[in-house]
Amino acid sequence: MSTFDSFVSAYGPISKVDAYGYLDSLASGADTSAPGADTHKRGLVVLVTADTPLKASRGEGKTTATVALTDALRARGIDATAVLRQPSMGITAAGSKGGASGGGKASLKNADLADWGLFGEMMRIATAQNLIVSLAEKALEEGKLTEILLPRVSEVPSKALRKIAVAGGEIAEKCVLSPTSEMMQIVTLSKSMDELAERISNIIVGTKNGKPVKASAVTDSQRIATVLGDAVQPAVLETEQGSPVYMHCGPFANVSIGIPSLVSVEMACARHDIVFVEAGYGADMGAQKWLDIAAREFGAQWPVAAIVVTRASTWRDDPTLQWRYPFHIQRLENAGIPSFPLLNLWEGEDDLVEGLREHAAEQGFRDPIAGNLFRDGADALVSQLDDFIAAISAPSADELAAKVPPSAAGEGVMGKLKDIIAESYGVPAERVLEKDSFTPSLAAAAKLAAAAGFSVNDLAVVPVKSPATMTDDDTAAASERTVTLKKAEVHAGAGLLHVNLTTSLTTAMPKIV
């Protein structure tokens, strides 16, 4: 019995799907109406995001909400599915945050498999980047490089790996988590094997006498793509209620792009009418990156609606942070995205709903969708979705496409950054500050990009920050909040420029529970 067959035998219905091949067949005009073939649909994206959590290690329940919503819409006769992100070992599966498969009655049928790495995609992605680093070390030994820039990758979080030295201390290196690696970003953004190989070849592995050296100079990108194997293929799972769910790529929106792969979302849209797309952490992170990076920069679909998940405690416990949830919802509404508050209740919080609804009405929200989704699953939501269904049924795909805003209007990196910070964090340009290290790092990034044959201004900007804060001090008065820029770093293969904000993490740590 093959490894795949043994998984199916042990865990039930689960499969991998060749999304590249499927979408290629649609593009070539294949007869998808033939018996046994999927009918080509034009499904619409609904973004599932959340309030900024009070604590970095505590989620708001986006996956649980996504699963419950998918099951509830299907119970209402709508062909819905969800595209989820994969978990990272330690910080989710073995830590205190919970896994990536929902919970209780709103969970995946193969929860343990989903939480512990599916078919080894994370490990394959780590291996592929580590192989390039190893080849770069050989090039360093042969005098073809004088410095290695590409970090090694580990799927296991360890603070000790943030800065390391190998070869008896002769080579300084660092190690990043698989979700934050450039290889993960490349797999997330690529829509074909050719694009995947091209992006891999454009990775800047290091420099020789200050000039950039790409991966194509030290290895064959097709071989690295082969190492990735079926890590480029989304997994298709089921919820406990039998709803289809796709899972592929993308955790950690605070230090990376935090979205599922674009190809998995496109495939889901070709197969289903409504596609819930889960984006990492809060609306200031995963939603921001879906809108500004996936949609505006890489042509992903603009959402027809958004679900903003919060716990009652996150919204109400700290008066100094209560501004964040209304800010997220209004920000999405301002972008032309109908946004529905979803109150994810814990045990004993049912009696809070009426007060939360009154509070929402005072804020001018749409009427919240509320329920203990862990306990009740889709049953809590089926009767509450009339307004939501009306909103997602209103626009046609063509009308929706016409609503997509252009790329960030700001000029250059600083213009894009200031637009993102104003729109997503509520901090105007005059209160965007810079540490002494920022200007030299941005100049170095621009020089590296120019020497590699492109402009740093053409890269999509990825803010890297704490998952639990939107500004330097979220408890400050609105007129006093600032955001401080710290460092810029080029990910040429992915087409991204990482910009670290003052409170940022590069290698997350699990909690012992």
C-alpha positions as CSV (number, residue, x, y, z in Angstrom):
1,M,0.0,0.0,0.0
2,S,1.4,3.4,-1.0
3,T,1.8,6.2,1.6
4,F,-1.1,8.1,0.1
5,D,-3.4,5.0,0.1
6,S,-2.5,4.4,3.8
7,F,-3.4,8.0,4.6
8,V,-6.8,7.5,2.8
9,S,-7.4,4.2,4.6
10,A,-6.5,5.8,8.0
11,Y,-8.2,9.1,7.7
12,G,-11.0,8.7,5.1
13,P,-11.8,10.9,2.1
14,I,-8.8,13.1,1.3
15,S,-7.0,13.7,-1.9
16,K,-4.5,15.9,-3.7
17,V,-5.5,17.8,-6.8
18,D,-3.4,19.0,-9.8
19,A,-4.6,22.6,-9.7
20,Y,-2.2,23.7,-12.4
21,G,-3.4,21.0,-14.8
22,Y,-7.0,21.7,-14.0
23,L,-6.8,25.4,-14.6
24,D,-4.7,24.8,-17.8
25,S,-7.4,22.5,-19.1
26,L,-10.0,25.2,-18.5
27,A,-7.9,27.8,-20.2
28,S,-7.4,25.5,-23.2
29,G,-11.2,25.2,-23.7
30,A,-11.5,21.6,-22.5
31,D,-15.1,20.3,-22.4
32,T,-15.8,20.5,-18.7
33,S,-19.4,19.7,-19.2
34,A,-18.6,16.1,-20.3
35,P,-19.9,13.3,-18.1
36,G,-17.8,13.0,-14.9
37,A,-16.1,16.4,-15.5
38,D,-16.5,19.5,-13.3
39,T,-18.6,22.3,-14.6
40,H,-16.6,25.5,-14.9
41,K,-18.1,28.0,-12.6
42,R,-17.3,31.6,-11.8
43,G,-17.4,31.4,-8.0
44,L,-17.1,34.5,-5.9
45,V,-14.7,35.1,-3.0
46,V,-15.8,35.9,0.5
47,L,-12.9,36.9,2.7
48,V,-12.8,35.6,6.3
49,T,-10.7,37.8,8.5
50,A,-10.8,38.8,12.1
51,D,-10.3,41.3,14.8
52,T,-6.7,41.9,15.9
53,P,-6.3,39.4,18.7
54,L,-5.5,40.6,22.2
55,K,-2.6,38.1,22.4
56,A,-0.5,36.8,19.6
57,S,-0.9,33.2,20.6
58,R,-4.7,33.4,20.7
59,G,-6.8,33.2,17.6
60,E,-10.3,34.5,17.2
61,G,-11.8,31.4,15.6
62,K,-11.5,32.1,11.8
63,T,-11.2,28.5,10.8
64,T,-14.1,27.4,13.0
65,A,-16.2,30.2,11.6
66,T,-15.2,29.4,8.0
67,V,-16.1,25.7,8.4
68,A,-19.4,26.6,10.1
69,L,-20.3,29.1,7.4
70,T,-19.5,26.7,4.6
71,D,-21.7,24.0,6.2
72,A,-24.5,26.5,6.8
73,L,-24.5,27.9,3.2
74,R,-24.6,24.3,1.8
75,A,-27.5,23.6,4.2
76,R,-29.3,26.6,2.6
77,G,-28.7,25.0,-0.9
78,I,-25.7,27.2,-2.0
79,D,-22.7,25.5,-3.5
80,A,-20.1,26.8,-1.0
81,T,-16.5,25.7,-0.2
82,A,-13.6,27.1,1.8
83,V,-9.9,27.5,1.1
84,L,-7.9,27.2,4.3
85,R,-4.2,27.8,5.1
86,Q,-2.0,25.0,6.3
87,P,-0.7,25.1,9.9
88,S,2.8,25.5,11.1
89,M,4.3,22.9,13.5
90,G,4.8,24.1,17.1
91,I,3.1,27.4,17.0
92,T,-0.3,26.0,16.1
93,A,-0.5,22.2,16.2
94,A,1.7,21.7,19.3
95,G,1.3,25.1,20.9
96,S,-1.5,26.8,22.7
97,K,-3.2,28.4,19.7
98,G,-5.0,25.3,18.4
99,G,-4.7,23.7,15.0
100,A,-5.8,24.7,11.5
101,S,-8.9,22.5,11.2
102,G,-11.6,24.3,13.2
103,G,-13.1,22.8,16.3
104,G,-16.0,21.0,17.8
105,K,-19.0,20.7,15.4
106,A,-17.3,23.1,13.0
107,S,-14.2,21.1,12.2
108,L,-12.6,19.0,9.4
109,K,-13.1,15.3,9.2
110,N,-9.4,14.8,9.0
111,A,-8.4,17.2,11.8
112,D,-5.3,15.4,13.0
113,L,-3.9,15.0,9.5
114,A,-4.6,18.6,8.7
115,D,-2.9,19.9,11.9
116,W,0.2,17.7,11.5
117,G,1.4,18.7,8.1
118,L,-0.9,16.9,5.6
119,F,1.4,15.1,3.1
120,G,4.6,16.9,4.2
121,E,4.2,20.1,2.1
122,M,5.9,22.2,4.7
123,M,8.9,19.8,4.9
124,R,9.2,19.7,1.1
125,I,9.2,23.5,0.9
126,A,11.8,23.7,3.6
127,T,13.9,21.1,1.8
128,A,13.7,22.9,-1.5
129,Q,15.0,26.2,0.0
130,N,17.6,24.4,2.1
131,L,18.9,22.7,-1.0
132,I,19.5,26.0,-2.7
133,V,21.3,27.3,0.4
134,S,23.5,24.2,0.4
135,L,24.3,24.8,-3.2
136,A,25.1,28.4,-2.4
137,E,27.5,27.2,0.2
138,K,29.3,25.2,-2.4
139,A,29.4,28.3,-4.7
140,L,30.9,30.2,-1.7
141,E,33.6,27.6,-1.4
142,E,34.4,27.8,-5.1
143,G,34.6,31.6,-5.0
144,K,31.4,32.2,-7.0
145,L,29.8,33.9,-4.0
146,T,31.3,36.1,-1.3
147,E,28.1,36.3,0.9
148,I,25.0,34.2,1.3
149,L,21.7,36.1,1.8
150,L,19.1,33.3,1.5
151,P,18.2,31.9,4.9
152,R,17.8,28.2,5.8
153,V,14.4,27.0,6.7
154,S,13.1,25.0,9.7
155,E,9.5,23.9,10.3
156,V,10.3,23.7,14.0
157,P,10.4,27.1,15.8
158,S,13.5,27.8,17.7
159,K,14.8,31.1,19.0
160,A,18.4,29.7,18.8
161,L,18.1,29.4,15.0
162,R,17.5,33.1,14.4
163,K,21.2,33.7,14.1
164,I,23.7,30.9,13.6
165,A,27.2,30.2,12.3
166,V,28.2,27.1,10.4
167,A,31.5,25.6,9.1
168,G,33.2,26.3,12.3
169,G,31.9,29.8,12.5
170,E,33.1,30.8,9.1
171,I,29.6,31.2,7.6
172,A,27.0,33.4,9.3
173,E,23.5,32.3,8.6
174,K,20.0,32.6,9.9
175,C,17.0,30.3,9.9
176,V,13.4,31.2,9.3
177,L,10.1,29.2,9.6
178,S,8.7,27.4,6.6
179,P,5.6,29.7,6.4
180,T,7.8,32.8,6.3
181,S,10.3,31.5,3.7
182,E,10.6,32.8,0.2
183,M,9.9,29.4,-1.2
184,M,6.5,29.3,0.6
185,Q,5.7,32.7,-0.9
186,I,6.7,31.4,-4.3
187,V,4.5,28.3,-4.1
188,T,1.6,30.5,-2.8
189,L,1.8,33.0,-5.6
190,S,2.7,30.8,-8.6
191,K,-0.1,29.8,-11.0
192,S,1.8,27.3,-13.2
193,M,4.9,25.1,-13.1
194,D,6.6,27.5,-15.6
195,E,6.0,30.5,-13.3
196,L,7.1,28.4,-10.3
197,A,10.5,27.6,-12.0
198,E,11.0,31.2,-13.1
199,R,10.4,32.6,-9.6
200,I,12.8,30.0,-8.1
201,S,15.5,31.0,-10.6
202,N,15.1,34.7,-9.6
203,I,15.7,34.1,-5.9
204,I,18.7,36.2,-4.9
205,V,20.9,33.6,-3.0
206,G,23.8,35.9,-2.2
207,T,26.3,38.4,-3.6
208,K,29.7,38.3,-5.2
209,N,31.7,41.4,-4.4
210,G,28.4,43.2,-3.8
211,K,26.6,42.1,-6.9
212,P,23.6,39.9,-6.6
213,V,23.7,36.2,-7.6
214,K,20.5,34.5,-8.4
215,A,19.5,30.8,-7.8
216,S,19.8,30.2,-11.5
217,A,23.6,30.6,-11.2
218,V,23.9,27.8,-8.6
219,T,21.2,25.3,-9.6
220,D,18.6,24.3,-12.1
221,S,15.3,25.7,-11.1
222,Q,13.4,22.7,-12.7
223,R,15.3,20.4,-10.3
224,I,14.2,22.4,-7.3
225,A,10.6,22.4,-8.6
226,T,10.9,18.6,-8.7
227,V,12.1,18.6,-5.1
228,L,8.8,20.4,-4.2
229,G,6.9,17.5,-5.7
230,D,3.2,17.5,-4.9
231,A,3.7,20.3,-2.4
232,V,2.4,22.5,-5.2
233,Q,-0.9,20.6,-5.2
234,P,-3.8,21.6,-2.8
235,A,-5.3,19.0,-0.6
236,V,-9.0,18.4,-0.8
237,L,-10.7,17.5,2.6
238,E,-14.2,17.4,4.0
239,T,-15.8,19.0,7.0
240,E,-17.5,16.7,9.5
241,Q,-20.8,17.7,7.7
242,G,-19.4,16.6,4.3
243,S,-18.6,20.0,2.8
244,P,-15.6,20.2,0.5
245,V,-12.6,22.2,1.8
246,Y,-9.3,23.0,0.1
247,M,-6.1,23.5,2.1
248,H,-2.8,24.8,0.7
249,C,0.0,27.1,1.8
250,G,0.1,30.3,3.7
251,P,0.0,30.7,7.5
252,F,1.6,33.7,9.3
253,A,0.2,36.9,7.9
254,N,2.2,38.9,10.5
255,V,5.6,37.9,9.1
256,S,4.6,36.8,5.6
257,I,1.7,37.0,3.2
258,G,-0.6,34.7,5.2
259,I,-3.0,33.6,2.5
260,P,-3.8,30.3,0.8
261,S,-2.3,29.7,-2.6
262,L,-3.8,31.7,-5.4
263,V,-4.1,28.6,-7.6
264,S,-6.1,26.8,-4.9
265,V,-8.5,29.8,-4.7
266,E,-8.8,30.0,-8.5
267,M,-9.6,26.2,-8.7
268,A,-12.2,26.5,-6.0
269,C,-13.8,29.4,-7.8
270,A,-13.9,27.2,-11.0
271,R,-15.7,24.4,-9.1
272,H,-18.0,26.2,-6.6
273,D,-20.3,29.3,-6.4
274,I,-19.1,30.8,-3.1
275,V,-15.5,30.4,-1.9
276,F,-14.6,31.4,1.6
277,V,-10.9,32.4,1.7
278,E,-9.3,32.4,5.1
279,A,-6.6,35.1,5.6
280,G,-4.2,35.1,8.5
281,Y,-4.6,36.8,11.9
282,G,-6.7,40.0,11.7
283,A,-8.0,42.4,9.0
284,D,-4.8,44.5,9.5
285,M,-2.7,41.5,8.3
286,G,-4.3,38.7,6.3
287,A,-7.1,40.8,4.9
288,Q,-4.7,43.6,4.1
289,K,-2.4,41.2,2.2
290,W,-5.2,39.6,0.3
291,L,-6.4,43.0,-0.9
292,D,-3.1,44.7,-1.4
293,I,-0.9,41.8,-2.5
294,A,-3.1,39.0,-3.8
295,A,-5.8,41.1,-5.5
296,R,-4.1,44.5,-6.4
297,E,-0.7,43.2,-7.2
298,F,-1.2,39.6,-8.5
299,G,-4.7,39.7,-9.9
300,A,-6.6,37.6,-7.4
301,Q,-10.3,38.1,-7.1
302,W,-11.6,41.1,-5.1
303,P,-14.0,39.9,-2.4
304,V,-17.7,40.1,-2.8
305,A,-18.1,40.3,1.0
306,A,-16.1,39.8,4.2
307,I,-16.7,38.1,7.5
308,V,-14.9,39.7,10.4
309,V,-14.6,37.3,13.3
310,T,-14.2,38.3,16.9
311,R,-14.6,36.9,20.4
312,A,-16.7,38.8,22.8
313,S,-13.7,39.2,25.0
314,T,-11.5,40.7,22.3
315,W,-14.1,43.3,21.4
316,R,-15.0,44.4,24.9
317,D,-12.4,43.4,27.5
318,D,-9.9,46.3,27.0
319,P,-11.6,49.7,26.5
320,T,-8.3,51.1,25.1
321,L,-8.4,48.6,22.2
322,Q,-12.2,48.6,21.5
323,W,-11.5,50.9,18.5
324,R,-9.9,48.2,16.5
325,Y,-13.0,46.0,15.6
326,P,-15.1,48.9,14.3
327,F,-12.1,50.2,12.4
328,H,-11.6,46.9,10.6
329,I,-15.2,46.6,9.6
330,Q,-15.5,50.2,8.4
331,R,-12.2,49.9,6.5
332,L,-13.5,47.0,4.5
333,E,-16.9,48.7,3.9
334,N,-15.0,51.8,2.7
335,A,-13.3,49.5,0.1
336,G,-16.8,48.5,-1.2
337,I,-16.8,45.1,0.5
338,P,-20.0,44.4,2.5
339,S,-18.6,43.3,5.9
340,F,-20.5,41.2,8.4
341,P,-19.5,41.0,12.1
342,L,-19.4,37.4,13.3
343,L,-19.3,37.0,17.1
344,N,-17.7,33.7,18.0
345,L,-19.0,32.9,21.4
346,W,-17.4,30.8,24.1
347,E,-19.2,28.7,26.6
348,G,-21.2,30.9,29.0
349,E,-21.3,33.9,26.6
350,D,-24.8,33.4,25.0
351,D,-26.3,36.0,27.3
352,L,-23.9,38.6,25.9
353,V,-25.4,38.5,22.4
354,E,-28.1,41.1,22.9
355,G,-25.7,43.6,24.4
356,L,-23.2,43.0,21.6
357,R,-25.9,43.5,19.0
358,E,-26.9,46.8,20.6
359,H,-23.2,47.8,20.7
360,A,-22.9,46.8,17.0
361,A,-26.0,48.9,16.1
362,E,-24.4,51.9,17.9
363,Q,-21.3,51.5,15.7
364,G,-23.3,51.3,12.5
365,F,-22.5,47.7,11.8
366,R,-24.6,45.3,9.8
367,D,-26.5,43.0,12.1
368,P,-23.9,40.6,13.6
369,I,-24.0,36.9,13.0
370,A,-23.5,35.2,16.3
371,G,-23.2,31.8,17.8
372,N,-21.2,29.2,19.8
373,L,-19.7,27.6,16.7
374,F,-17.6,25.1,18.5
375,R,-20.7,23.8,20.3
376,D,-23.4,24.2,17.6
377,G,-21.5,24.4,14.3
378,A,-23.6,25.3,11.2
379,D,-26.8,24.9,13.2
380,A,-26.1,28.2,14.9
381,L,-25.9,30.1,11.7
382,V,-28.4,28.7,9.2
383,S,-31.2,31.0,10.2
384,Q,-29.1,34.1,10.4
385,L,-27.7,34.3,6.9
386,D,-30.5,36.0,4.9
387,D,-28.8,39.4,4.7
388,F,-25.4,37.8,4.0
389,I,-26.9,35.7,1.2
390,A,-28.6,38.8,-0.3
391,A,-25.2,40.6,-0.3
392,I,-23.2,37.9,-2.0
393,S,-26.0,37.3,-4.5
394,A,-26.2,41.0,-5.6
395,P,-23.2,41.5,-7.9
396,S,-22.2,39.5,-11.0
397,A,-18.6,38.5,-11.5
398,D,-18.3,41.2,-14.2
399,E,-19.7,43.9,-11.8
400,L,-17.3,42.7,-9.1
401,A,-14.3,42.8,-11.4
402,A,-15.1,46.4,-12.2
403,K,-14.9,47.3,-8.5
404,V,-11.3,46.2,-8.0
405,P,-9.3,49.3,-7.1
406,P,-5.9,49.9,-8.9
407,S,-2.6,49.1,-7.2
408,A,-1.7,51.4,-4.3
409,A,-1.7,54.9,-5.5
410,G,1.3,56.0,-3.6
411,E,4.5,56.6,-5.6
412,G,7.4,54.1,-4.9
413,V,7.9,52.0,-1.8
414,M,7.3,54.8,0.6
415,G,4.1,55.8,-1.1
416,K,2.8,52.3,-1.0
417,L,3.8,51.9,2.6
418,K,2.1,55.1,3.7
419,D,-1.1,54.2,1.8
420,I,-1.2,50.8,3.5
421,I,-0.6,52.2,6.9
422,A,-3.2,54.9,6.5
423,E,-5.8,52.5,5.1
424,S,-5.1,49.4,7.3
425,Y,-3.9,50.9,10.6
426,G,-5.5,54.3,10.6
427,V,-2.2,56.2,10.9
428,P,-1.6,59.2,8.5
429,A,1.6,59.7,6.6
430,E,2.9,62.4,8.9
431,R,3.0,60.0,11.8
432,V,4.9,57.2,9.9
433,L,8.3,57.3,11.6
434,E,11.7,55.7,10.6
435,K,14.4,54.2,12.8
436,D,17.9,55.1,11.9
437,S,18.3,51.6,10.4
438,F,15.5,51.9,7.9
439,T,16.8,54.4,5.3
440,P,20.2,52.5,4.8
441,S,18.3,49.1,4.6
442,L,15.9,50.5,2.0
443,A,18.8,52.0,0.0
444,A,20.6,48.7,0.1
445,A,17.5,46.9,-1.0
446,A,17.1,49.3,-3.9
447,K,20.7,48.9,-4.9
448,L,20.4,45.1,-4.8
449,A,17.3,45.2,-6.9
450,A,18.8,47.5,-9.5
451,A,21.9,45.3,-9.8
452,A,19.6,42.3,-10.3
453,G,17.8,44.1,-13.2
454,F,14.5,45.4,-11.6
455,S,13.3,48.3,-9.5
456,V,12.5,47.9,-5.8
457,N,9.5,50.1,-6.5
458,D,8.0,47.3,-8.6
459,L,7.8,44.9,-5.7
460,A,4.7,44.3,-3.6
461,V,5.2,45.6,-0.1
462,V,4.8,43.1,2.8
463,P,4.5,44.8,6.3
464,V,6.1,42.5,8.9
465,K,4.8,43.2,12.4
466,S,3.4,41.9,15.7
467,P,0.2,40.0,15.3
468,A,-1.3,41.6,18.4
469,T,-0.7,45.3,17.6
470,M,-1.6,47.6,14.7
471,T,0.5,50.5,15.6
472,D,3.5,51.3,17.9
473,D,1.0,51.7,20.8
474,D,-2.7,50.7,20.1
475,T,-3.7,52.1,23.5
476,A,-2.7,55.6,22.6
477,A,-5.3,58.2,21.5
478,A,-6.1,58.1,17.8
479,S,-4.3,61.4,17.2
480,E,-1.1,60.1,18.8
481,R,-0.7,56.7,17.2
482,T,2.4,56.1,15.1
483,V,4.0,53.4,13.0
484,T,7.7,53.1,12.9
485,L,9.6,51.5,10.0
486,K,12.7,49.5,10.9
487,K,14.1,47.4,8.0
488,A,13.6,46.5,4.3
489,E,14.4,43.1,2.7
490,V,14.1,41.9,-0.9
491,H,12.4,38.6,-1.8
492,A,13.1,38.8,-5.5
493,G,11.7,35.4,-6.5
494,A,8.4,36.1,-4.8
495,G,8.3,39.7,-6.1
496,L,8.0,41.1,-2.6
497,L,9.7,43.6,-0.4
498,H,9.4,42.9,3.4
499,V,9.3,46.0,5.6
500,N,9.7,45.4,9.3
501,L,7.8,47.6,11.7
502,T,9.0,48.4,15.2
503,T,7.2,45.5,16.9
504,S,7.9,42.5,14.7
505,L,8.8,38.9,15.0
506,T,10.8,36.8,12.6
507,T,10.8,33.4,14.2
508,A,7.7,32.7,16.3
509,M,7.9,30.7,19.5
510,P,5.4,28.1,20.7
511,K,4.0,28.1,24.2
512,I,4.3,25.1,26.5
513,V,0.8,23.9,27.4
